[in-house]
């Protein structure tokens, strides 16, 4: 497995995509261990009560009713919402300990990216914050590098 090197760290603060910044594909980095799924009823309860999570910059982000309202927006399939609720702990861990953080094309949002090992390969978990809230997250076992564009803000050492 590849890892980030000193040349990669020099890319922090630069704009482009992962290829133009010379970063390895997420398929090639060392994955984190998987987490157990969050019970869906517990996820709803926790979001209604509100939680906070610290990102690597030491900033406190809220995971709360605003997050729930965004996740449950009109048009979202119930099955998709259930998957996202079951990944609440993984999303919070992605904010706490990401492999990368990017400032996306929507300048007010940051994208936290973390790779997790599964039995049949890896899965990328993306969490998105806006101002002081974690708005959303999703996981994907196909498009690993899709969100890796914008301005690179952080690389896990």
N, C-alpha and C positions, 0 to 999 in steps of 0.2 A: 504494500500500500504506500502511496505517495503521501507526503505531508507538505505543509507550507515551509518555505525556506526564507532566508534573509532577503533575497531578492523580492519575494512575494510581499513581505512586510513593508518594503519601500513603496508599494503601490497604494497603501492606505491614504485616502484623501484624493486619489485620482479617479477620473471618470472613464467609463468605457463598459466593456463587458468582461466576463471572466477570461475569455481567450485573449483579448487585446491587452489585458493586464498580466498575462502570462501565468495565470493560476491553473492548477490541475483540475480536471473534471471531478465533480463530486463522486463519480463512480470509482475514482482512484484514491480517495482519501480514507483514513482510518475512521470507521463508523463507531458511533456510540452504541452501547447495549440498549436493547428495547426496554420499554417501560410497560407495566401492566396497564390495561385500559381502565379508565375512570368509569365508575358506575354512572349511568345516565342521570338517574334521579339525584345522585350526589352532585353531579356537575351543575344541574339546574339550581339546586339549593345553594351551592357555593357561589354561583354567579349572582343570584338574587341577594345574598348576604354581602358580596363584594370581597375581593382579595387584592393583595398587592404583590408584585414581584419586582425584584431588583435586576436591572440589566447590567452588563459588564462595565458600563460607564458610571454605575452607582446611582442611576436614576430610578425612582419609584414609578412603576406603571400600574394602573388600576385594571383589574379584570372583574367586571361587575355588570350591573343591569344594562349599561350602555353597550357593553360587549354582547350581552344576550340579545338585545334589541337588534343589533347589527346582524348577528348570526341567524336570527329568526325572521329576517326580512321577508316580505311578501315574495312568493315565487320560489322559495327554496323548498326542495323536496324534503319531506319528513325523514327519509332514509339518510339523506346527506347531513341533515341537522343532527341525527343520532350519531353518525360517525364522528362529527366534529365534537359533540359533547363527550364522547368516549375518549377523545384525545386531549381533554383539558390539561391533564398532568403533563403530557408530552409537550403541549404548546407552552406551558409555563416554563418547563425545563429548557425549551428552545430559546426563550427570552433570557433566562438566567445564564445559559451556557451554550451559545450558538457557535457554529464553526465560522460563520461570517455574518456581518450586518452591512446592508446596502441602503443608501438613500435612493429610493426609486424615482421614477419619472414624475410621480406626484410628490412634489418637494416636501410636503408635510408628513410623509409616511416613510417609515424605515421598515425594511424587510429582514427578519432574523431567519437564518438558514441553519439547519442541523441535519446531519445524516444519521440514520438509525439502522442497525443491522436487523434483518429479518431472516427467517429460515431460507428463503429463496432469493436472497439478495438484499439490496438496501432500499430504503425509503427516505425521501427527503420530507422534512416537516418545515413549513414556512409559517411564520407568525408575522402579522403586520401591526405596527402601532401608528397612532396618530395623536399628536400632542402628548397627552399623558395617559393614554389608554391603549390596551391591546384590543384591537378591533376584531380581528379574525385570525383564523389559521386553517390550514388544510395540509394534507399529506398526499404524496404522489410517488408512485413507484416506477414512473416512466420518464417524465420530463424533469430530470434532476437539475439541470443547469438553467432552466427557463428564466428564473427570477434573478439571476446573477448579472445584473446590469444596472447602470446608474453610477453613483459614487460609492466606492468601497470605503466603509467607515471602520471596520473591525475585522481582524483575522484572529482566530484562536491560536495562541502560541503553542 
